[in-house]
Amino acid sequence: MDYDATPAQERLIAWAETPPTQDRDPDADFPDMMNTEQAAQYLGVAPCTVRRRVNEGKIPLARRGSRGQWHRFYKKDLQAIKGGI
């Protein structure tokens, strides 16, 4: 069954067929300040591991919610410990 692709589908197909570049910085996909889930993805660990390391004092916090219900991390701090967690 043939059909015409929408412009969005055409862009997706073109993107998928584009070979990856070697000079692309993978850290560019992450913001300068991250929440727990983003930090976990950046470090390649589970969010519970990030929370545990924060409680152990191994990951520095940029900000903490008033009741400790949320955390924010600076990318530069995470870069320093990336791979060693």
JORA-V999672 format. One line per field, one symbol per residue. ss: DSSP state (2 for helix, 1 for strand, 0 for the rest). phi: phi as a letter, one per 30 degrees, with the letter a starting at -180 (. if undefined). A space follows every 10 residues. Layout:
# JORA-V999672
ss: ???
phi: ???
This chain:
# JORA-V999672
ss: 0000002222 2222222000 0000022220 0011022222 2220002222 2222220000 0011000000 1111222222 20000
phi: .cadddeddd dddddddddd cddddddddc ddbbdddddd dddibdeddd ddddddicbd cdbbdecidb bbbdeddddd cejcc
